[in-house]
Amino acid sequence: MGLEMKTNCQACHTTLTDYAYICVHECTFCEECTAKYDAICPNCSGELVRRPKPPAGIEH
């Protein structure tokens, strides 16, 4: 089972680029919101880390 590649930031709802950040529960945030939250998920207090890019040819 792979990651659910969400397309919008959960905080500001902006469309995500390849540079998205997720926590262990796959809460997903843009770079700006990740910085705003000091890389701590506001939902679960988990660390926000850069989401891996999908394999070439797969849309997210």
C-alpha positions as CSV (number, residue, x, y, z in Angstrom):
1,M,0.0,0.0,0.0
2,G,1.5,3.3,-1.1
3,L,1.1,6.8,0.2
4,E,-2.1,8.7,-0.6
5,M,-0.7,11.6,-2.7
6,K,-3.0,14.4,-1.6
7,T,-3.1,17.3,-3.9
8,N,-3.9,20.2,-1.5
9,C,-2.4,21.5,1.7
10,Q,-4.6,20.7,4.7
11,A,-4.1,24.1,6.2
12,C,-4.3,26.7,3.4
13,H,-5.8,24.4,0.7
14,T,-3.2,25.5,-1.9
15,T,-2.4,23.1,-4.7
16,L,0.7,21.1,-3.7
17,T,3.9,20.9,-5.8
18,D,6.4,18.2,-5.6
19,Y,7.6,19.8,-2.4
20,A,4.9,18.6,0.1
21,Y,5.4,17.6,3.7
22,I,3.7,14.7,5.6
23,C,3.5,13.3,9.1
24,V,3.2,9.6,10.0
25,H,-0.6,9.8,9.5
26,E,-0.1,11.3,6.0
27,C,-1.5,14.8,7.1
28,T,-0.2,16.8,4.2
29,F,1.1,20.4,4.1
30,C,2.8,22.9,1.7
31,E,6.3,24.3,2.4
32,E,4.9,27.6,3.8
33,C,2.5,25.9,6.3
34,T,5.2,23.4,7.3
35,A,7.5,26.4,8.2
36,K,4.6,28.2,10.0
37,Y,4.1,25.1,12.1
38,D,7.8,24.6,12.7
39,A,7.6,21.2,11.0
40,I,5.2,19.8,13.6
41,C,1.9,18.5,12.5
42,P,-0.9,20.6,14.1
43,N,-3.2,17.6,14.0
44,C,-1.1,14.9,15.7
45,S,2.1,16.7,16.9
46,G,4.2,14.4,14.7
47,E,7.2,15.5,12.7
48,L,6.5,16.8,9.2
49,V,9.0,15.5,6.7
50,R,9.3,15.9,2.9
51,R,7.0,13.6,1.0
52,P,8.7,11.4,-1.5
53,K,8.1,12.1,-5.1
54,P,5.9,9.7,-7.1
55,P,7.6,7.4,-9.6
56,A,8.1,8.9,-13.1
57,G,4.9,8.8,-15.2
58,I,2.5,8.6,-12.2
59,E,0.3,11.6,-11.6
60,H,-0.6,12.7,-8.1
